[in-house]
Amino acid sequence: MIRLICTLIAGLLLSGNILPAQDLIQNYVREHAVPVRTIDPDSVDFTDLEAVGAAIGDRRMVMLGEQDHGDAPAFLAKTRLIKYLHEKKGFTVLAFESDFFALNEGWDHLNKTKPEIDSFLRRNIFGIWTLCDACAPLLYEYIPETYQKQHPLTITGFDNQLILGYSDRHLFPKLDSVLRSRRLPVTQLPEYAQDILPAISNWYKYEKDSAAQTRCIRYLETIETQLAAVAPVDDFWLMVIQNLIQVNIQYKYRHTDYYRSHNARDVQMARNLKWLYDTKYPTEKIIVWAHNFHISKYAGHYPQDFLNKLNTMGDVFTSDSMRLNDTYVLGFTSLEGRAGRIGQNEYKLSKPKSKSFERWINAEYDYAFVDFREYNAANPVDRDGFYMSGAILGNGRHTNHQAHWNKIFDGVFYIKRMYPCKRI
């Protein structure tokens, strides 16, 4: 009986009715990889991006990744995709992996002239992008240009690190004013002006002072409790306090407990993104600009145990089925080249394994797009996964991992050769 079953299985394999998991996904990628003509942001013939648009469909949220925070060709490709999504698909909000307070409170009060926009973006989006030549067409050309037209592109942010220019000058004076105007009991304490407000205002100076960090977190938690008693659950200033709590936890543990530090940040970024999606822009279509790992879904399913201890913004955000169905996550990968963000050393990309996604793409394609929706619908049961690159752990660790990439990302944008930014 066993011999008969083995014979039947062998026959099915040979006939092509059943294929090993690796062969199935390999054949799918080879057959469904759509060439993309260019990543030049100045190219406004978007016909080669129609496959991307069809895959996104009517979703309200598109997350665009990057392999490294110095991935220059990915920045160019993302700029062109943003133009396409804004002009052809009705996306009106662009959310950066940068300061939540500055890119909401500050942007909302900004006089939207080109000089003001240029200056504000330089000071309130992280320098890994604002100093990169490949980001200049988006930040200093396209975004200001949209404010001369009928449908501007609104900028926002979701990072809990409230440390950039606008926050440095305005966060705590404005927060103090809000807390006093709402008559929180903490503001009536004698120590509020002498101890509590200075402590929370200088939180970033306590990296090597655990006692001060703990005291700062305790003050913020008290403020959170009192503010929650008088404010709606979706109050912006309540969100600001929650961000300050989590960034304190992130910085407190970043040298002693990497997982706790990382998870504090990514979970809060997911909360911020949910607030933007549900509360601030409930009817708008939103583009997210972040790292591959931050936007990745399907956490907890890596063969490497150490990766399974990490939460990701994308996984937390899409844990709700409605948001999952309304979100398209687009990862980026490359076959070869070099990487390295502004201000750090360059490094060579790891060589992909013989049976990996990058080697399945037609060698003649410089750029390509693969949508996994059809494959996932036909193959709902978990398989072994496959190898793909993409700097899943960030700068300097561009490695070829085996994972369920077809579930981690809804689609992948392939760029044959990666190269680092040049400083503006």
N, C-alpha and C positions, 0 to 999 in steps of 0.2 A: 504493500500500500504506500509506504514512504517512497519507494523507488518510483511508483507511478506519479505521485505528486511532484517529485523532483523533475521527472521527465516533462510533465505538463508545464511547470514553471519555466523550464529551460526553453521549451518550444515557444511559449509566449514572449519570453525575452528576445529570442531570435527573430520572431515575427514582428517585433516592434510594438506589440500591444501593451507590454509592461516594460518600463525602463528603470534602471537605478535612479535614485533621487538626483545625483549629480548630473547624469545624462539628461534628465528631464529639464532641469533648470538651464543647463548648458545649451540645449537645443532651443529652449524658449528665448534666451538672451540673444542667440545668434539670429533667430528668425524675427525677433521683435525690436531689435535695436534700430532706432530711427536716426539717420544722420542729421546733424545740425550744421548748417552751412557756415556759420560764423558766430563769434562771441563779441564782435566789435559793437560797442554800444551805439555807434553812429549809424549802424545798419537798421533802417526802419522798414525794410521788407520782412515782415514777420511770418511769411508763409512757412518757413522751416520750423517755426515754433508752434504750429497748429496742433501737432501731436501732444505737446505739453498742455496746451489749452484744453484739448479734448479730454485728457486724463484728469485734469482739475475739475472740469465740468462746472457745476454751479456752487462749489464749495466756497465758504466765506473766509477760510483761513488757509494760507499757503505758507509753509515754513521752508526757507531756503538755507541750506547748510553751507559748510566750507570745511576743507580738510585740515586747514591750518589758518591761524589768524594772520598769515602773510601770503595766502594763496591768491596771487595776483590774477591769474586767468579766471578763477572762480568769481572774483569780484567783478571782472568785466562781464562774465556770463550772467551774473546775478543782476547787474545793472541793466543789461539788455532785456532780461526776463521781467524786471520791474517795469520797464517802459512798456513792454507788451501787455503785462497784466493790468497796468494802469489805463492804457489807451484802448485796449481791445476787450478786456474782461471785467472792467468796472471796479478794480481795486483802488481804494482811495486813501488807505492808511498804511504807513510803513513803520514797523516797530523794530527798533534796534536793541541789540544786546548791550545796552548802556543805561545810564542813570535814570531810574523811574521818576524821581522827583523833578529833575531838571527838564527831561523831555516831555513832561506833562505840564506841570505848573509853569515852568519857564517858557516852553514853546507856546503855550496858550496865550501868554501875555506879550509875545514877541511881535514887533512891527515887521511884517513880512516883506521887507525890501531885500534885494540881493545882498547888499553889504551886511545888513543885520543877520540874514540867514547864514551867510558864509561864516561870520564871526561866531555866531551862536553854535553852529554845528561843530566848528573847530574846538570849541571849549567844552562841549557837552556830549560828544561821542568819543569813545576811546581812541587814542592816538594811533593804535594799530590800523585803524581805518582812515582817520582824518589826515594822517601824514603819508598815506600810501598813494602813489601815483595812479594806481588802477581804480581807486575809489573817487578820484577827482571828478570824472565825468558825471557821476551820480550826485555827489554832495555839493559841488560848486558850480555845476552847469544845469543838470536836469531839474533838480528839486527847486532851485530859485526860478527857473523858467516856467514851471507849472503855475507859479503865482502871478504870471502875466497872462494866464489863460483862464478859461471858464471853470476848469476842474483841477484845483491844486491838489498836491499830494501831501497829506497831513503826516507829520513826523511825531512819533512817540517812542517810549522806551519801556523796558521791563526788567532791567537788571536791578537787584537790590543793593548794589554798591553805590550809595548816594554820596559820591566823593568828587564829582567833577565841578566845573567852574561855577555854574549857577547855584548848585547846592552848597558849595563852599561859602558863598557870599550870602545866600538868602534863606537857606533851609531853616536854621534855628531861630533867627529873628521872626520869621513868619510863623513857625511852629509855636513859639512863645506867645505870640499875639493871639493865635487861635485858641490855645489852651486857656489863656486868661479870659478871652471873650466868652468862652463856654463855661467859665467859672468852675473849672475842675478843682476839687479840694486840694490836690497836691500843690496848686499854685498859691494857696493861702498859707502854706507852711513857711515858717521863718527860714528854713534851710533851702527853700526852692531856688531863690536867686543866688545864694552863696555856694550851694553845693550841687543840687540836683541838675539845674540847667547847665552849669559849666561842665558837669560830668558827662551828660549825654551829648553836649556839643563837641566834646573833645574825645569821643570814643575811639577814634582811629589812632590816638597816641598811646593806647594802653596795651599794645600787642605783647609786651613782655611783663605786664603787670596783671596777673590773673585775678587778684583781689579787686582791682579797679574795674576790670571787665565784668566780673560778677556783680559788683555794685551797680554798674551802669545798666546791665540787663535787668536787674531788679527794679531800678527806677523806671525803666521803659515799660516793664510789665505792669507796674502800678498805674502808669499813665494810660496804658492800653485798657485796663479794666475800668478805669474811671471814664475814659472817653467812650467806650462801648456802651456804657450805661446811658449816655445822652445823645449818641449819634446813631444813625442807621448803619446796618451791617456793611453796606457798600460805600461808606463815607471815605472820601479820598484821604483825609488826615489819619483815619484809623489805619488805612493801608500804609501810609508813610511810617507810622509807629511800628507796624508789623515788619516792615522792611528794615527798620533800624534794629529791631530785636534780632532778626535773622542774620544781618550782616555782622552784628557783634558776635553771635555764635559762630559764624563762619570764620571770622578772623581769630577768635579765641582758640579754635581747634585746628587751624590750618597747618600747624607744625607738629601737632601731637595726635590728631585723629582725622586723617584725610577724609574718611567716609562721612563722618558727621559734618565736617566743614563743607564738603561738596554738596551733600544732601540738603543742608540748610539753605544754600544758595539756589539750587535747582528747584526745590519745592516752592520756595518763595517766588521765583521767576514764573513758575506755572500759575501761582495765585495771581500774580500781577497780570499775566496774559489773560487769565480768566476774567479779571476785572475789566480789562480793556474790551474783551469780547462781549461780556454780558452787560456791563454798566456804562462805560464811556462811549463805546461805538457799537451799540447793539444792532444797528442796521447796516453797518459798513463792512466792506470786504477788506481784510487785513493781510499784509505780507509781513512775515517775520524774517529778520536777518540775524543769524546766529551760527554757532559751530555745529558741525555734524552731530557730535555727541549730545549736545544740549537738546536738539530737536528730535533725537532718536526715540522711537517707540519700542514696545515689546521688551522692556527691561526685565531682567531676571531669567533670561533664556540663553545666556552665553555659555559656551563650554568652559570658559575660564571663570572660576568661582569668584575671583576678586572683582570682576566686573559686575557680578550679580548683587553685590552689596551697595551698588550705586543707584540712586534714583535719577531720573532725567526729567527735565522740564517737559519734553514732548510726551513722555509716558504718563506723567502725572496729569498733564492737560487733557490728554485723550482718554483718560480712565473713565470719563463719562461717555456713554455711547453716542449721545447727540453730538458732542464735540468731536468724537472720533470720526463720525460719518461726515462731519462738516470741515474736516481738515485734510490737506494733502501735504505730506512730508517728503521733500525732495533732497536726497543726499548727493554729495559730489565725490568723485573718485578720479584718480589718474594712474596711468601706466608707468610713467617715468618722470624724471626731472629732479628739481631741488625745491626746497621750501625754507621758511624761516621768516618770522615776523619782524617788523621794524624794531631795531634796537637789540636784536638777539642774533646769534650765529646762524648761518645757513646750515642745512643738512641735506643729505641725499636721500631720496625716497627709497624705501625698502623694495627689493625686487619681488614682484608678485609671484606666487607659486604657479606651477605649470597649469593647474586646473583652478583658475580663479576668474572672476568676472572680467577683469581688465583684459585677459588674454582671449576671452570669447568674443570681444568686440572686433569687428572687421578692421584689419590692420590699416586699411586705407582711410578710416574715419579719424579725423582729428577731434571731432566732437560728436557725441551721440546721446540719445535719450532712450531709456528703457522704463516702461510702465509695468509694474508687477500685478496690476489688478486682475487681468485675465488669468494669469498663472495661479494666483491665490484662490480665485473662484473655482478653478479646476482641481486644485490641490489643497483642500482645507486642512488636511492632517499634517501636523509637524513632521518635517523630514530632518535630515542631518545638517541642513544648512550648506553653505558654500563659502569659499574664500573671496574676500574683497578687501581692498585697502580703504583708506579714508581717515587716517589719523584719529581713530576713535577716542584716544586719550589726550589728544591735543598736541601742542608744540613739541617737536623733537621726538615724537613717538609714532611716526607714520609706519605702521606695521600691517601685515597682511593677516587678518583675523578670519577664522571660520565662525560664522554666525548665521542667524536666520535673517539675512539682509533683506529678503523680499517682504518681511513683516516689520523689520526695523524701519525701513523706508518704503513709502508707497511707490517711489520711482527713484531712479539714479541718473544724474547728469554726468556723462563721461567726458573728460578732457585728457587727451593723450599725454601732453607734456605740461607739467606744473613748473612754475618758476616763482621766485619771491618778489615781493613789492620792492620798488625803489622809493626812497624817501623824497617827498616833494621838496 
